[in-house]
Amino acid sequence: MSKPTKKAAAPEKEPLEKDPKVTDDSNLDTSDEDIARILEGSDDDDPEVDDSFLDDEDSFLSQLDDSGLMGNESLDGDDMEPEDTAPAAEEESADVAALKAEIAKLQDKLSRADKKNETLALQLHDANTAQERLKEQFTKNAKRPLENAVKKLLDPIDNLERAYAAIPDAECEGNDFLKNTKEGLRMTIEQISQTLASVGITKVDGTGANFDPNYHEAVSAGQDKGKDDNTVLHVVQNGYKSEERLLRPAKVIVNKLS
């Protein structure tokens, strides 16, 4: 039986650096000669270690992770990535945008409500103005039949006033009939004037007033240096007005100095 061939000696290896964490113990020291003898005495028939899994780094790391050797740390020693806050930030940004949109809608509704209120206020003002105008017109229209009736009574009233003025005060002395007649005419004329005033119908200003073409009709001119020019010297026929609406102008004699 042939003697097994002795394996060639392994090349010398550089001395291994001593791990500072390992306690300095002489029993743990191994010389280069001891290592060489161990290598030379190894048996060729010993099973080889299957290191094919080292060819695939991802597979190797996965196996280590599954075996629990890696623990909670990565092999390269890098710190773990901080928790990604992007989804939370996006969610917060979406909430802010939604709130801004809601605020914008509310402001738009408020603006439209203000405009609507302004429109309603203008419409209410116009309605009140129209109501006042209609009320005034209604009052005028309601008085129109009365004014037309009074116009027909003005001539009889003038006759009463002429009859009163036709009785001289001197003739009433010692004559009770004339005196009582004139007093009766005076009271009748006064009562008629009060009744007309109660419905807004009054006489146009007469003697002593400044001539006003809107209410006076000049039938003659006089001259009185003791009075101002264009002053009414005498009323020939009384004029009447319903508030500011003229029913009949007063016929007057006007003072003319020039």
C-alpha positions in Angstrom: 0.0 0.0 0.0 1.5 3.3 -1.1 2.2 5.9 1.5 0.0 8.9 1.1 1.6 11.9 -0.4 2.3 14.7 2.1 0.6 17.9 1.3 2.7 20.8 0.5 3.1 23.3 3.4 0.8 26.2 3.3 2.4 29.6 2.6 3.3 31.6 5.6 0.6 33.9 6.8 1.1 37.2 8.4 0.5 37.2 12.1 -3.1 38.0 13.0 -3.7 41.2 14.8 -4.8 40.7 18.3 -8.3 41.7 19.1 -8.1 44.4 21.8 -11.3 43.0 23.3 -9.7 39.6 23.9 -8.1 39.2 27.3 -4.4 38.8 27.2 -4.1 35.1 28.0 -1.0 33.1 27.1 -3.1 29.9 26.8 -4.9 31.5 23.8 -1.7 32.3 21.9 -1.1 30.1 18.8 2.2 30.1 17.0 2.6 30.0 13.2 4.2 26.5 13.5 1.1 25.2 15.3 -1.2 26.6 12.6 0.9 25.0 9.9 0.8 21.6 11.6 -3.0 21.8 11.9 -3.3 22.6 8.2 -0.9 19.8 7.2 -2.8 17.3 9.4 -6.2 18.0 7.9 -7.8 15.1 6.1 -8.7 15.4 2.4 -11.8 13.3 3.0 -13.3 15.9 5.4 -16.5 17.3 4.0 -16.2 20.7 2.5 -18.2 23.6 3.7 -20.9 24.7 1.3 -20.1 28.3 0.7 -22.2 28.7 -2.4 -24.7 30.8 -0.5 -22.0 33.4 -0.2 -22.2 34.0 -3.9 -25.6 35.6 -3.5 -25.2 38.5 -1.0 -29.0 39.1 -0.8 -29.7 35.5 -0.1 -26.9 35.4 2.5 -28.2 38.4 4.3 -31.8 37.1 4.2 -30.6 33.8 5.8 -28.9 35.7 8.5 -31.9 37.8 9.1 -34.2 34.7 9.3 -31.8 33.0 11.7 -32.0 36.0 14.1 -28.2 36.6 13.9 -28.6 40.1 12.7 -30.9 41.1 15.5 -32.3 44.6 15.1 -29.3 46.1 13.5 -28.1 45.9 9.8 -24.8 44.3 9.0 -23.3 47.4 7.6 -23.9 49.2 10.9 -25.9 52.0 9.4 -28.6 53.6 11.7 -32.2 52.8 10.9 -34.0 55.3 8.6 -36.2 57.8 10.6 -39.9 57.2 10.3 -41.3 58.7 7.1 -43.5 61.7 8.0 -44.5 62.5 4.4 -48.0 60.9 4.5 -48.8 62.9 7.7 -47.6 66.1 6.2 -49.6 65.5 3.1 -52.7 64.7 5.2 -52.2 67.9 7.2 -51.7 69.9 4.0 -55.0 68.5 2.6 -56.9 69.4 5.8 -55.5 73.0 5.6 -56.5 73.2 1.9 -60.0 71.9 2.7 -60.4 74.5 5.5 -59.2 77.3 3.2 -61.7 76.2 0.6 -64.5 76.1 3.2 -63.6 79.6 4.4 -63.6 80.9 0.9 -67.1 79.5 0.3 -68.4 81.1 3.5 -66.8 84.4 2.6 -68.4 84.2 -0.9 -71.8 83.4 0.7 -71.4 86.3 3.1 -70.5 88.7 0.3 -73.6 87.6 -1.7 -75.7 88.0 1.4 -74.5 91.5 1.9 -75.2 92.4 -1.7 -78.6 90.9 -1.4 -79.3 92.9 1.8 -78.2 96.1 0.0 -80.6 95.3 -2.9 -83.4 94.5 -0.5 -82.7 97.8 1.4 -82.9 99.8 -1.8 -86.0 98.0 -2.8 -87.6 98.7 0.6 -86.6 102.4 0.3 -88.1 102.6 -3.2 -91.3 100.8 -1.9 -91.6 103.3 1.0 -91.0 106.2 -1.3 -93.6 104.9 -3.7 -96.0 104.3 -0.8 -95.6 107.9 0.4 -96.1 109.1 -3.1 -99.2 107.0 -3.6 -100.5 108.1 -0.2 -100.0 111.7 -1.1 -101.6 111.2 -4.5 -104.5 109.3 -2.8 -105.0 112.2 -0.4 -105.0 114.7 -3.3 -107.4 112.6 -5.3 -109.6 112.1 -2.3 -109.8 115.9 -1.8 -110.4 116.5 -5.5 -114.2 116.0 -5.3 -114.3 118.3 -2.2 -112.2 120.9 -4.0 -114.5 120.8 -7.0 -117.5 121.2 -4.7 -115.9 124.1 -2.9 -115.1 125.8 -6.2 -118.9 125.8 -6.9 -119.5 127.4 -3.5 -117.0 130.2 -3.9 -119.4 132.4 -5.8 -122.2 132.1 -3.2 -119.5 132.9 -0.5 -118.5 135.9 -2.5 -122.1 137.1 -2.5 -122.3 136.7 1.2 -119.2 138.8 1.6 -120.5 141.5 -0.7 -123.8 141.6 1.2 -121.9 142.0 4.4 -119.8 144.8 3.0 -122.8 146.6 1.5 -124.3 147.4 4.9 -122.6 150.4 6.4 -121.9 150.3 10.1 -123.5 153.8 10.5 -126.9 152.6 9.3 -126.9 149.8 11.8 -127.0 152.3 14.7 -130.6 152.5 15.8 -131.7 149.9 13.3 -131.7 146.5 15.0 -132.8 144.7 11.8 -129.8 145.9 9.8 -127.5 145.3 12.8 -128.7 141.8 13.3 -128.6 141.1 9.6 -125.0 142.2 9.3 -124.0 140.3 12.4 -125.7 137.2 11.0 -123.8 137.5 7.7 -120.5 138.0 9.6 -121.0 134.8 11.7 -122.0 132.8 8.6 -118.9 133.9 6.7 -116.7 133.1 9.6 -118.2 129.7 10.1 -117.7 128.9 6.4 -114.1 130.0 6.6 -113.5 127.7 9.6 -115.1 124.8 7.9 -113.0 125.2 4.8 -109.8 125.6 6.9 -110.6 122.3 8.6 -110.2 120.5 5.3 -107.1 122.4 4.2 -108.8 125.2 2.1 -107.8 128.7 3.0 -107.9 132.2 1.5 -104.9 133.5 -0.5 -103.0 136.4 1.2 -104.7 139.7 0.3 -104.3 143.3 1.3 -100.7 144.3 2.3 -99.1 141.1 0.8 -96.5 141.2 -1.9 -97.9 140.5 -5.3 -97.4 136.9 -6.3 -98.3 135.9 -9.9 -98.8 132.3 -8.7 -101.7 133.3 -6.5 -102.7 136.8 -7.5 -104.3 138.2 -10.6 -103.8 142.0 -11.0 -107.0 143.7 -12.3 -105.8 147.2 -11.8 -102.8 149.3 -10.6 -102.7 152.0 -8.0 -100.2 154.4 -6.5 -99.5 154.8 -2.8 -96.2 156.3 -2.0 -96.6 155.2 1.6 -96.4 151.5 0.6 -93.8 149.4 -1.2 -94.0 148.8 -4.9 -95.9 145.7 -6.0 -97.9 145.6 -2.8 -101.5 144.5 -2.9 -103.5 147.6 -2.2 -107.0 146.1 -2.4 -108.7 142.7 -2.9 -111.5 142.8 -5.4 -112.2 139.0 -5.1 -110.8 136.6 -2.6 -108.6 133.7 -3.8 -108.6 130.2 -2.4 -106.0 127.4 -2.2 -106.1 123.8 -1.0 -102.8 123.6 0.8 -100.4 124.7 -2.0 -102.8 123.9 -4.9 -104.5 127.0 -6.2 -108.3 126.7 -6.5 -108.8 130.3 -7.6 -106.4 133.3 -7.8 -107.2 136.5 -5.9 -108.1 139.4 -8.0 -106.3 142.5 -6.6 -105.2 146.1 -7.2 -101.4 146.4 -7.1 -99.3 149.4 -6.0 -97.1 150.7 -8.8 -94.8 153.6 -8.0 -93.1 153.9 -11.4 
